[in-house]
């Protein structure tokens, strides 16, 4: 039914998918629900939290991994290392500065919040891209931001795996099962299996079991499996849908899951964004402030240091563009929400940090103000 409706309204479907518009709709609905009928909302969120956060989001992270795989393949926008170096370095600076600002603030104000240091490291790729495109239209700043966000995602996945176990760790069992999952994926590739389902159902389920039993974040289950899916020697561009004529397993995986993941993101927003507005507190300002201030600061300083060390800015990208791009990267939203749920159990601290992740959309306003003040993008004379 959903696919038939979207087929009849292709332009609407394209806009929804390209900008992940169902996510903010779900988040807005959750906020209204949590503040008007909190008991029924808590019951709903509790009932669906595991299915969405630990199972459904595996396919969101799988599509993010697909972008990394294609971008780093020969001919991709992150191949070779020289092409990837500057946005990757910028991503590191854009993670370190917000984490330090957050940690310094909460250490002085309320130390139990320190566990959430990674929350402001996040960049929401879809929203940041949307804001950057609104400012720059067609400009070198847009692919630079996308490369930065992809690198941010890759480092974020590593942080989730290393620093946010979800239960007691059983690393030997997890390592054994993960080795089996990877061996299955390797065997499927060597036997030239050209359908993505065996990779997902055999390798992916084994990987999910390894992470779940090991006490790690099971939503990352498909991350080690996706790189083994055979794919064409081409990169259609970051967050550009694979052509309908592309039938390699990686493209087929994207074709199949692209629309369902939008539904998953809607439910993710509905399940996780429902916080009472009266829970605003230290964690809220720590997350929002670290993202809105720390991202542009960290990215600008790190790019300056990298250029001084010998790297070069892309053509048509100047320092004013870098500052505005850093502001656009300060929208944490989806990934920040996920980091918050990984960092804190249900309760006041989780609600505070979730609200901060939601308020980070204020970086959109900061981006427009910076662009107007610096006269870049659509504000250029």
C-alpha positions as YAML, in Angstrom:
chain: A
units: angstrom
residues:
- id: 1
  name: UNK
  ca: [0.00, 0.00, 0.00]
- id: 2
  name: UNK
  ca: [2.77, 2.45, 0.98]
- id: 3
  name: UNK
  ca: [4.85, 1.58, -2.08]
- id: 4
  name: UNK
  ca: [1.80, 1.98, -4.37]
- id: 5
  name: UNK
  ca: [1.02, 5.41, -2.89]
- id: 6
  name: UNK
  ca: [4.62, 6.56, -3.24]
- id: 7
  name: UNK
  ca: [4.76, 5.21, -6.80]
- id: 8
  name: UNK
  ca: [1.79, 7.41, -7.71]
- id: 9
  name: UNK
  ca: [3.41, 10.41, -6.03]
- id: 10
  name: UNK
  ca: [7.01, 10.03, -7.14]
- id: 11
  name: UNK
  ca: [8.06, 13.62, -6.51]
- id: 12
  name: UNK
  ca: [6.65, 13.49, -2.99]
- id: 13
  name: UNK
  ca: [8.37, 10.14, -2.38]
- id: 14
  name: UNK
  ca: [11.69, 11.46, -3.68]
- id: 15
  name: UNK
  ca: [11.52, 14.50, -1.40]
- id: 16
  name: UNK
  ca: [10.58, 12.37, 1.64]
- id: 17
  name: UNK
  ca: [13.40, 9.90, 1.05]
- id: 18
  name: UNK
  ca: [16.05, 12.44, 0.08]
- id: 19
  name: UNK
  ca: [15.47, 14.61, 3.16]
- id: 20
  name: UNK
  ca: [14.39, 11.87, 5.64]
- id: 21
  name: UNK
  ca: [11.28, 13.93, 6.37]
- id: 22
  name: UNK
  ca: [9.49, 11.12, 8.18]
- id: 23
  name: UNK
  ca: [12.02, 11.31, 11.01]
- id: 24
  name: UNK
  ca: [11.14, 14.87, 12.15]
- id: 25
  name: UNK
  ca: [7.44, 14.05, 11.72]
- id: 26
  name: UNK
  ca: [7.87, 11.10, 14.09]
- id: 27
  name: UNK
  ca: [9.89, 13.21, 16.52]
- id: 28
  name: UNK
  ca: [7.27, 15.99, 16.53]
- id: 29
  name: UNK
  ca: [4.47, 13.48, 17.09]
- id: 30
  name: UNK
  ca: [6.45, 11.95, 19.97]
- id: 31
  name: UNK
  ca: [6.93, 15.34, 21.64]
- id: 32
  name: UNK
  ca: [3.22, 16.10, 21.44]
- id: 33
  name: UNK
  ca: [2.25, 12.63, 22.68]
- id: 34
  name: UNK
  ca: [4.75, 12.61, 25.57]
- id: 35
  name: UNK
  ca: [3.57, 16.00, 26.78]
- id: 36
  name: UNK
  ca: [-0.18, 15.35, 26.47]
- id: 37
  name: UNK
  ca: [-0.52, 11.66, 27.42]
- id: 38
  name: UNK
  ca: [2.79, 10.65, 29.05]
- id: 39
  name: UNK
  ca: [1.62, 7.32, 30.49]
- id: 40
  name: UNK
  ca: [0.37, 5.92, 27.19]
- id: 41
  name: UNK
  ca: [3.47, 7.23, 25.41]
- id: 42
  name: UNK
  ca: [5.83, 5.53, 27.88]
- id: 43
  name: UNK
  ca: [3.95, 2.25, 27.42]
- id: 44
  name: UNK
  ca: [4.20, 2.53, 23.64]
- id: 45
  name: UNK
  ca: [7.90, 3.47, 23.67]
- id: 46
  name: UNK
  ca: [8.76, 0.66, 26.06]
- id: 47
  name: UNK
  ca: [6.91, -1.88, 23.91]
- id: 48
  name: UNK
  ca: [8.70, -0.94, 20.66]
- id: 49
  name: UNK
  ca: [12.08, 0.29, 21.87]
- id: 50
  name: UNK
  ca: [13.95, -3.00, 21.39]
- id: 51
  name: UNK
  ca: [12.45, -3.77, 17.98]
- id: 52
  name: UNK
  ca: [13.27, -0.33, 16.60]
- id: 53
  name: UNK
  ca: [16.55, 0.58, 18.30]
- id: 54
  name: UNK
  ca: [18.25, -2.83, 18.35]
- id: 55
  name: UNK
  ca: [16.81, -4.44, 15.22]
- id: 56
  name: UNK
  ca: [15.30, -1.89, 12.84]
- id: 57
  name: UNK
  ca: [18.13, 0.64, 13.11]
- id: 58
  name: UNK
  ca: [20.55, -2.04, 11.91]
- id: 59
  name: UNK
  ca: [19.27, -1.30, 8.39]
- id: 60
  name: UNK
  ca: [19.78, 2.45, 8.82]
- id: 61
  name: UNK
  ca: [23.40, 1.89, 9.81]
- id: 62
  name: UNK
  ca: [23.72, -0.62, 6.96]
- id: 63
  name: UNK
  ca: [22.77, 2.06, 4.42]
- id: 64
  name: UNK
  ca: [25.25, 4.46, 6.04]
- id: 65
  name: UNK
  ca: [27.92, 1.75, 5.73]
- id: 66
  name: UNK
  ca: [26.95, 1.24, 2.08]
- id: 67
  name: UNK
  ca: [27.78, 4.90, 1.45]
- id: 68
  name: UNK
  ca: [31.18, 4.46, 3.12]
- id: 69
  name: UNK
  ca: [31.92, 1.31, 1.07]
- id: 70
  name: UNK
  ca: [31.10, 2.97, -2.24]
- id: 71
  name: UNK
  ca: [32.81, 6.24, -1.34]
- id: 72
  name: UNK
  ca: [36.10, 4.47, -0.48]
- id: 73
  name: UNK
  ca: [36.05, 2.14, -3.50]
- id: 74
  name: UNK
  ca: [38.20, 2.99, -6.55]
- id: 75
  name: UNK
  ca: [36.54, 5.90, -8.29]
- id: 76
  name: UNK
  ca: [34.62, 6.93, -5.17]
- id: 77
  name: UNK
  ca: [34.71, 10.39, -3.64]
- id: 78
  name: UNK
  ca: [36.86, 9.18, -0.70]
- id: 79
  name: UNK
  ca: [39.37, 7.32, -2.88]
- id: 80
  name: UNK
  ca: [42.34, 7.87, -2.58]
- id: 81
  name: UNK
  ca: [43.48, 8.87, 0.90]
- id: 82
  name: UNK
  ca: [44.46, 12.34, -0.34]
- id: 83
  name: UNK
  ca: [40.88, 13.04, -1.31]
- id: 84
  name: UNK
  ca: [39.52, 11.76, 2.01]
- id: 85
  name: UNK
  ca: [42.18, 13.25, 4.28]
- id: 86
  name: UNK
  ca: [40.91, 16.80, 4.82]
- id: 87
  name: UNK
  ca: [37.21, 16.02, 5.50]
- id: 88
  name: UNK
  ca: [38.28, 13.07, 7.68]
- id: 89
  name: UNK
  ca: [40.58, 15.31, 9.70]
- id: 90
  name: UNK
  ca: [37.82, 17.92, 9.89]
- id: 91
  name: UNK
  ca: [35.43, 15.25, 11.18]
- id: 92
  name: UNK
  ca: [37.86, 14.32, 13.96]
- id: 93
  name: UNK
  ca: [38.15, 17.95, 15.03]
- id: 94
  name: UNK
  ca: [34.38, 18.28, 14.79]
- id: 95
  name: UNK
  ca: [34.03, 15.40, 17.24]
- id: 96
  name: UNK
  ca: [36.80, 16.29, 19.70]
- id: 97
  name: UNK
  ca: [35.80, 19.92, 20.29]
- id: 98
  name: UNK
  ca: [32.12, 19.23, 21.15]
- id: 99
  name: UNK
  ca: [33.13, 16.30, 23.37]
- id: 100
  name: UNK
  ca: [35.60, 18.52, 25.27]
- id: 101
  name: UNK
  ca: [33.10, 21.36, 25.65]
- id: 102
  name: UNK
  ca: [30.42, 18.95, 26.87]
- id: 103
  name: UNK
  ca: [32.80, 17.21, 29.31]
- id: 104
  name: UNK
  ca: [34.16, 20.46, 30.72]
- id: 105
  name: UNK
  ca: [30.67, 21.85, 31.29]
- id: 106
  name: UNK
  ca: [29.08, 18.79, 32.90]
- id: 107
  name: UNK
  ca: [32.16, 18.00, 35.00]
- id: 108
  name: UNK
  ca: [31.70, 21.35, 36.69]
- id: 109
  name: UNK
  ca: [27.91, 21.32, 36.72]
- id: 110
  name: UNK
  ca: [26.84, 17.66, 37.15]
- id: 111
  name: UNK
  ca: [29.50, 14.89, 36.77]
- id: 112
  name: UNK
  ca: [27.05, 11.94, 36.32]
- id: 113
  name: UNK
  ca: [26.38, 13.33, 32.83]
- id: 114
  name: UNK
  ca: [29.99, 12.64, 31.78]
- id: 115
  name: UNK
  ca: [28.97, 9.27, 30.36]
- id: 116
  name: UNK
  ca: [27.22, 11.14, 27.55]
- id: 117
  name: UNK
  ca: [30.44, 12.75, 26.24]
- id: 118
  name: UNK
  ca: [29.98, 11.17, 22.77]
- id: 119
  name: UNK
  ca: [26.43, 12.50, 22.19]
- id: 120
  name: UNK
  ca: [27.56, 15.88, 20.75]
- id: 121
  name: UNK
  ca: [30.09, 14.12, 18.51]
- id: 122
  name: UNK
  ca: [27.27, 13.22, 16.13]
- id: 123
  name: UNK
  ca: [26.30, 14.85, 12.84]
- id: 124
  name: UNK
  ca: [22.92, 14.16, 11.25]
- id: 125
  name: UNK
  ca: [23.86, 13.71, 7.61]
- id: 126
  name: UNK
  ca: [20.40, 14.22, 6.10]
- id: 127
  name: UNK
  ca: [19.55, 17.42, 7.99]
- id: 128
  name: UNK
  ca: [23.04, 18.91, 7.64]
- id: 129
  name: UNK
  ca: [22.96, 18.21, 3.92]
- id: 130
  name: UNK
  ca: [19.53, 19.81, 3.59]
- id: 131
  name: UNK
  ca: [20.66, 22.99, 5.38]
- id: 132
  name: UNK
  ca: [23.94, 23.21, 3.45]
- id: 133
  name: UNK
  ca: [22.14, 22.81, 0.15]
- id: 134
  name: UNK
  ca: [19.67, 25.55, 1.11]
- id: 135
  name: UNK
  ca: [22.60, 27.90, 1.76]
- id: 136
  name: UNK
  ca: [25.08, 26.92, -0.94]
- id: 137
  name: UNK
  ca: [22.83, 25.47, -3.67]
- id: 138
  name: UNK
  ca: [25.58, 24.11, -5.97]
- id: 139
  name: UNK
  ca: [28.97, 24.57, -4.38]
- id: 140
  name: UNK
  ca: [32.08, 22.65, -3.31]
- id: 141
  name: UNK
  ca: [30.98, 23.10, 0.33]
- id: 142
  name: UNK
  ca: [28.19, 20.55, -0.13]
- id: 143
  name: UNK
  ca: [30.33, 17.50, -1.09]
- id: 144
  name: UNK
  ca: [32.88, 18.60, 1.52]
- id: 145
  name: UNK
  ca: [30.17, 18.51, 4.20]
- id: 146
  name: UNK
  ca: [28.95, 15.13, 2.99]
- id: 147
  name: UNK
  ca: [32.44, 13.65, 3.09]
- id: 148
  name: UNK
  ca: [32.92, 15.09, 6.58]
- id: 149
  name: UNK
  ca: [29.59, 13.62, 7.71]
- id: 150
  name: UNK
  ca: [30.43, 10.20, 6.25]
- id: 151
  name: UNK
  ca: [33.74, 10.19, 8.14]
- id: 152
  name: UNK
  ca: [31.86, 11.34, 11.26]
- id: 153
  name: UNK
  ca: [29.48, 8.38, 10.85]
- id: 154
  name: UNK
  ca: [32.37, 5.93, 10.50]
- id: 155
  name: UNK
  ca: [34.09, 7.22, 13.65]
- id: 156
  name: UNK
  ca: [30.73, 7.31, 15.44]
- id: 157
  name: UNK
  ca: [30.11, 3.64, 14.71]
- id: 158
  name: UNK
  ca: [33.51, 2.87, 16.22]
- id: 159
  name: UNK
  ca: [32.71, 4.91, 19.34]
- id: 160
  name: UNK
  ca: [29.39, 3.11, 19.77]
- id: 161
  name: UNK
  ca: [31.07, -0.28, 19.54]
- id: 162
  name: UNK
  ca: [33.94, 0.54, 21.90]
- id: 163
  name: UNK
  ca: [32.46, 2.81, 24.56]
- id: 164
  name: UNK
  ca: [28.76, 1.99, 24.84]
- id: 165
  name: UNK
  ca: [28.13, -1.68, 25.60]
- id: 166
  name: UNK
  ca: [24.46, -2.30, 26.27]
- id: 167
  name: UNK
  ca: [24.84, -5.08, 28.84]
- id: 168
  name: UNK
  ca: [27.51, -7.20, 30.55]
- id: 169
  name: UNK
  ca: [30.40, -7.83, 28.18]
- id: 170
  name: UNK
  ca: [31.17, -11.35, 26.95]
- id: 171
  name: UNK
  ca: [33.87, -10.51, 24.46]
- id: 172
  name: UNK
  ca: [35.30, -14.02, 23.77]
- id: 173
  name: UNK
  ca: [31.87, -15.34, 22.75]
- id: 174
  name: UNK
  ca: [31.21, -12.21, 20.72]
- id: 175
  name: UNK
  ca: [34.57, -12.48, 18.95]
- id: 176
  name: UNK
  ca: [33.96, -16.12, 18.05]
- id: 177
  name: UNK
  ca: [30.50, -15.51, 16.65]
- id: 178
  name: UNK
  ca: [31.65, -12.37, 14.81]
- id: 179
  name: UNK
  ca: [34.47, -14.33, 13.20]
- id: 180
  name: UNK
  ca: [31.87, -16.86, 12.06]
- id: 181
  name: UNK
  ca: [29.66, -14.08, 10.64]
- id: 182
  name: UNK
  ca: [32.55, -12.63, 8.66]
- id: 183
  name: UNK
  ca: [33.60, -16.11, 7.49]
- id: 184
  name: UNK
  ca: [30.04, -16.67, 6.21]
- id: 185
  name: UNK
  ca: [30.12, -13.35, 4.34]
- id: 186
  name: UNK
  ca: [33.53, -14.15, 2.85]
- id: 187
  name: UNK
  ca: [32.34, -17.61, 1.75]
- id: 188
  name: UNK
  ca: [29.25, -16.15, 0.10]
- id: 189
  name: UNK
  ca: [31.35, -13.61, -1.79]
- id: 190
  name: UNK
  ca: [33.91, -16.21, -2.89]
- id: 191
  name: UNK
  ca: [31.10, -18.39, -4.17]
- id: 192
  name: UNK
  ca: [29.84, -15.39, -6.18]
- id: 193
  name: UNK
  ca: [26.45, -15.24, -4.47]
- id: 194
  name: UNK
  ca: [24.69, -12.40, -6.26]
- id: 195
  name: UNK
  ca: [21.67, -12.01, -3.96]
- id: 196
  name: UNK
  ca: [21.95, -9.86, -0.83]
- id: 197
  name: UNK
  ca: [19.53, -11.88, 1.33]
- id: 198
  name: UNK
  ca: [21.99, -14.69, 2.25]
- id: 199
  name: UNK
  ca: [24.47, -12.06, 3.45]
- id: 200
  name: UNK
  ca: [21.78, -10.42, 5.62]
- id: 201
  name: UNK
  ca: [20.10, -13.59, 6.91]
- id: 202
  name: UNK
  ca: [23.24, -15.68, 7.48]
- id: 203
  name: UNK
  ca: [26.05, -13.21, 8.10]
- id: 204
  name: UNK
  ca: [23.86, -10.43, 9.48]
- id: 205
  name: UNK
  ca: [21.88, -12.57, 11.94]
- id: 206
  name: UNK
  ca: [25.08, -14.22, 13.18]
- id: 207
  name: UNK
  ca: [26.71, -10.81, 13.60]
- id: 208
  name: UNK
  ca: [23.62, -9.48, 15.46]
- id: 209
  name: UNK
  ca: [23.73, -12.49, 17.79]
- id: 210
  name: UNK
  ca: [27.44, -11.91, 18.40]
- id: 211
  name: UNK
  ca: [26.93, -8.29, 19.37]
- id: 212
  name: UNK
  ca: [23.81, -8.97, 21.45]
- id: 213
  name: UNK
  ca: [25.34, -11.84, 23.44]
- id: 214
  name: UNK
  ca: [28.61, -9.97, 23.72]
- id: 215
  name: UNK
  ca: [26.89, -6.99, 25.35]
- id: 216
  name: UNK
  ca: [27.66, -4.64, 22.45]
- id: 217
  name: UNK
  ca: [25.30, -2.52, 20.34]
- id: 218
  name: UNK
  ca: [23.39, -4.98, 18.09]
- id: 219
  name: UNK
  ca: [22.17, -2.19, 15.79]
- id: 220
  name: UNK
  ca: [25.67, -2.29, 14.27]
- id: 221
  name: UNK
  ca: [25.21, -5.89, 13.16]
- id: 222
  name: UNK
  ca: [25.28, -5.27, 9.41]
- id: 223
  name: UNK
  ca: [28.25, -2.90, 9.51]
- id: 224
  name: UNK
  ca: [30.89, -5.69, 9.26]
- id: 225
  name: UNK
  ca: [28.80, -7.59, 6.67]
- id: 226
  name: UNK
  ca: [27.94, -4.87, 4.13]
- id: 227
  name: UNK
  ca: [31.55, -4.45, 2.86]
- id: 228
  name: UNK
  ca: [31.45, -8.06, 1.60]
- id: 229
  name: UNK
  ca: [28.42, -7.55, -0.63]
- id: 230
  name: UNK
  ca: [29.61, -7.52, -4.26]
- id: 231
  name: UNK
  ca: [29.14, -4.12, -5.85]
- id: 232
  name: UNK
  ca: [29.75, -2.42, -9.17]
- id: 233
  name: UNK
  ca: [32.96, -0.49, -9.72]
- id: 234
  name: UNK
  ca: [31.19, 2.86, -9.64]
- id: 235
  name: UNK
  ca: [30.03, 5.42, -7.14]
- id: 236
  name: UNK
  ca: [26.84, 7.29, -8.11]
- id: 237
  name: UNK
  ca: [27.65, 9.93, -5.49]
- id: 238
  name: UNK
  ca: [27.04, 10.36, -1.78]
- id: 239
  name: UNK
  ca: [23.38, 9.69, -0.92]
- id: 240
  name: UNK
  ca: [22.49, 9.35, -4.58]
- id: 241
  name: UNK
  ca: [20.18, 6.40, -5.13]
- id: 242
  name: UNK
  ca: [21.68, 3.57, -7.15]
- id: 243
  name: UNK
  ca: [20.40, 3.54, -10.75]
- id: 244
  name: UNK
  ca: [17.39, 1.30, -11.39]
- id: 245
  name: UNK
  ca: [19.54, -0.59, -13.90]
- id: 246
  name: UNK
  ca: [22.12, -1.46, -11.23]
- id: 247
  name: UNK
  ca: [21.60, -5.04, -10.09]
- id: 248
  name: UNK
  ca: [24.74, -5.75, -8.08]
- id: 249
  name: UNK
  ca: [23.87, -7.05, -4.56]
- id: 250
  name: UNK
  ca: [24.84, -3.80, -2.81]
- id: 251
  name: UNK
  ca: [22.60, -1.74, -5.11]
- id: 252
  name: UNK
  ca: [19.77, -4.25, -4.79]
- id: 253
  name: UNK
  ca: [20.08, -3.99, -1.00]
- id: 254
  name: UNK
  ca: [19.69, -0.22, -1.26]
- id: 255
  name: UNK
  ca: [16.74, -0.51, -3.66]
- id: 256
  name: UNK
  ca: [14.95, -2.89, -1.30]
- id: 257
  name: UNK
  ca: [15.62, -1.12, 2.02]
- id: 258
  name: UNK
  ca: [15.65, 2.56, 1.06]
- id: 259
  name: UNK
  ca: [11.90, 3.08, 1.63]
- id: 260
  name: UNK
  ca: [11.49, 0.73, 4.63]
- id: 261
  name: UNK
  ca: [14.33, 2.57, 6.39]
- id: 262
  name: UNK
  ca: [12.31, 5.77, 6.12]
- id: 263
  name: UNK
  ca: [9.52, 4.02, 8.02]
- id: 264
  name: UNK
  ca: [12.07, 2.81, 10.56]
- id: 265
  name: UNK
  ca: [13.34, 6.37, 11.02]
- id: 266
  name: UNK
  ca: [9.77, 7.59, 11.57]
- id: 267
  name: UNK
  ca: [9.31, 4.96, 14.28]
- id: 268
  name: UNK
  ca: [12.75, 5.75, 15.71]
- id: 269
  name: UNK
  ca: [11.72, 9.38, 16.13]
- id: 270
  name: UNK
  ca: [8.35, 8.33, 17.55]
- id: 271
  name: UNK
  ca: [9.90, 5.91, 20.06]
- id: 272
  name: UNK
  ca: [12.89, 7.99, 21.16]
- id: 273
  name: UNK
  ca: [12.05, 11.70, 20.83]
- id: 274
  name: UNK
  ca: [9.14, 11.77, 23.27]
- id: 275
  name: UNK
  ca: [10.49, 13.75, 26.20]
- id: 276
  name: UNK
  ca: [8.61, 16.09, 28.47]
- id: 277
  name: UNK
  ca: [9.57, 19.70, 27.89]
- id: 278
  name: UNK
  ca: [9.75, 20.26, 31.65]
- id: 279
  name: UNK
  ca: [12.75, 17.86, 31.84]
- id: 280
  name: UNK
  ca: [15.04, 20.48, 30.35]
- id: 281
  name: UNK
  ca: [18.23, 20.72, 32.40]
- id: 282
  name: UNK
  ca: [22.02, 20.69, 32.43]
- id: 283
  name: UNK
  ca: [22.25, 17.78, 29.99]
- id: 284
  name: UNK
  ca: [20.04, 19.63, 27.50]
- id: 285
  name: UNK
  ca: [22.23, 22.72, 27.37]
- id: 286
  name: UNK
  ca: [25.41, 20.63, 27.44]
- id: 287
  name: UNK
  ca: [24.45, 18.64, 24.33]
- id: 288
  name: UNK
  ca: [22.89, 21.51, 22.37]
- id: 289
  name: UNK
  ca: [25.62, 23.98, 23.25]
- id: 290
  name: UNK
  ca: [28.46, 21.56, 22.53]
- id: 291
  name: UNK
  ca: [27.00, 20.77, 19.10]
- id: 292
  name: UNK
  ca: [26.09, 24.32, 18.06]
- id: 293
  name: UNK
  ca: [29.35, 25.87, 19.31]
- id: 294
  name: UNK
  ca: [31.79, 22.96, 19.22]
- id: 295
  name: UNK
  ca: [31.19, 21.69, 15.69]
- id: 296
  name: UNK
  ca: [32.08, 24.87, 13.76]
- id: 297
  name: UNK
  ca: [34.90, 25.63, 16.20]
- id: 298
  name: UNK
  ca: [36.45, 22.17, 16.02]
- id: 299
  name: UNK
  ca: [36.05, 21.85, 12.24]
- id: 300
  name: UNK
  ca: [37.49, 25.31, 11.52]
- id: 301
  name: UNK
  ca: [40.50, 24.91, 13.81]
- id: 302
  name: UNK
  ca: [41.27, 21.42, 12.57]
- id: 303
  name: UNK
  ca: [41.02, 22.42, 8.91]
- id: 304
  name: UNK
  ca: [43.33, 25.37, 9.61]
- id: 305
  name: UNK
  ca: [45.89, 23.07, 11.25]
- id: 306
  name: UNK
  ca: [45.62, 20.54, 8.39]
- id: 307
  name: UNK
  ca: [46.12, 23.22, 5.74]
- id: 308
  name: UNK
  ca: [49.12, 24.56, 7.67]
- id: 309
  name: UNK
  ca: [50.49, 20.99, 7.66]
- id: 310
  name: UNK
  ca: [50.26, 20.77, 3.87]
- id: 311
  name: UNK
  ca: [46.74, 19.66, 2.93]
- id: 312
  name: UNK
  ca: [44.77, 21.82, 0.53]
- id: 313
  name: UNK
  ca: [41.24, 23.15, 0.57]
- id: 314
  name: UNK
  ca: [39.10, 21.95, -2.34]
- id: 315
  name: UNK
  ca: [38.78, 24.35, -5.24]
- id: 316
  name: UNK
  ca: [36.14, 27.08, -4.74]
- id: 317
  name: UNK
  ca: [36.07, 26.45, -0.97]
- id: 318
  name: UNK
  ca: [37.36, 29.33, 1.19]
- id: 319
  name: UNK
  ca: [37.53, 29.91, 4.92]
- id: 320
  name: UNK
  ca: [34.13, 31.56, 5.12]
- id: 321
  name: UNK
  ca: [32.62, 28.47, 3.50]
- id: 322
  name: UNK
  ca: [34.41, 26.21, 6.01]
- id: 323
  name: UNK
  ca: [32.93, 28.14, 8.96]
- id: 324
  name: UNK
  ca: [29.39, 27.97, 7.57]
- id: 325
  name: UNK
  ca: [29.84, 24.27, 6.74]
- id: 326
  name: UNK
  ca: [30.94, 23.67, 10.33]
- id: 327
  name: UNK
  ca: [27.75, 25.34, 11.55]
- id: 328
  name: UNK
  ca: [25.65, 23.05, 9.34]
- id: 329
  name: UNK
  ca: [27.46, 20.02, 10.79]
- id: 330
  name: UNK
  ca: [26.23, 21.01, 14.26]
- id: 331
  name: UNK
  ca: [22.86, 19.29, 13.76]
- id: 332
  name: UNK
  ca: [23.11, 16.06, 15.76]
- id: 333
  name: UNK
  ca: [19.49, 14.91, 15.77]
- id: 334
  name: UNK
  ca: [19.24, 11.24, 14.60]
- id: 335
  name: UNK
  ca: [22.69, 10.00, 15.55]
- id: 336
  name: UNK
  ca: [22.79, 12.13, 18.70]
- id: 337
  name: UNK
  ca: [19.45, 10.64, 19.79]
- id: 338
  name: UNK
  ca: [20.85, 7.16, 19.21]
- id: 339
  name: UNK
  ca: [24.01, 7.96, 21.18]
- id: 340
  name: UNK
  ca: [21.86, 9.28, 24.04]
- id: 341
  name: UNK
  ca: [19.83, 6.07, 24.23]
- id: 342
  name: UNK
  ca: [23.11, 4.12, 24.25]
- id: 343
  name: UNK
  ca: [24.68, 6.31, 26.95]
- id: 344
  name: UNK
  ca: [21.89, 6.54, 29.55]
- id: 345
  name: UNK
  ca: [19.10, 4.32, 30.83]
- id: 346
  name: UNK
  ca: [15.53, 5.60, 30.85]
- id: 347
  name: UNK
  ca: [15.19, 8.51, 33.24]
- id: 348
  name: UNK
  ca: [15.93, 12.17, 33.78]
- id: 349
  name: UNK
  ca: [19.45, 12.23, 32.29]
- id: 350
  name: UNK
  ca: [18.31, 10.47, 29.13]
- id: 351
  name: UNK
  ca: [15.40, 12.88, 28.70]
- id: 352
  name: UNK
  ca: [17.67, 15.90, 29.19]
- id: 353
  name: UNK
  ca: [20.24, 14.76, 26.64]
- id: 354
  name: UNK
  ca: [17.56, 13.71, 24.14]
- id: 355
  name: UNK
  ca: [16.06, 17.19, 24.36]
- id: 356
  name: UNK
  ca: [19.52, 18.63, 23.71]
- id: 357
  name: UNK
  ca: [19.84, 16.44, 20.60]
- id: 358
  name: UNK
  ca: [16.48, 17.74, 19.37]
- id: 359
  name: UNK
  ca: [17.43, 21.35, 20.10]
- id: 360
  name: UNK
  ca: [20.59, 20.96, 18.01]
- id: 361
  name: UNK
  ca: [18.40, 21.68, 14.98]
- id: 362
  name: UNK
  ca: [19.04, 25.26, 16.10]
- id: 363
  name: UNK
  ca: [22.29, 24.90, 14.16]
- id: 364
  name: UNK
  ca: [20.19, 25.43, 11.05]
- id: 365
  name: UNK
  ca: [19.46, 28.97, 12.23]
- id: 366
  name: UNK
  ca: [23.10, 29.48, 13.20]
- id: 367
  name: UNK
  ca: [24.12, 28.37, 9.69]
- id: 368
  name: UNK
  ca: [21.81, 30.87, 8.01]
- id: 369
  name: UNK
  ca: [22.97, 33.69, 10.30]
- id: 370
  name: UNK
  ca: [26.64, 32.86, 9.69]
- id: 371
  name: UNK
  ca: [26.09, 32.65, 5.94]
- id: 372
  name: UNK
  ca: [24.31, 36.03, 5.93]
- id: 373
  name: UNK
  ca: [26.99, 37.67, 8.09]
- id: 374
  name: UNK
  ca: [29.87, 36.25, 6.03]
- id: 375
  name: UNK
  ca: [28.02, 36.70, 2.73]
- id: 376
  name: UNK
  ca: [28.49, 33.19, 1.40]
- id: 377
  name: UNK
  ca: [26.25, 30.94, -0.66]
- id: 378
  name: UNK
  ca: [22.88, 32.47, -1.49]
- id: 379
  name: UNK
  ca: [23.89, 35.58, 0.50]
- id: 380
  name: UNK
  ca: [26.90, 36.30, -1.67]
- id: 381
  name: UNK
  ca: [26.56, 39.71, -3.36]
...
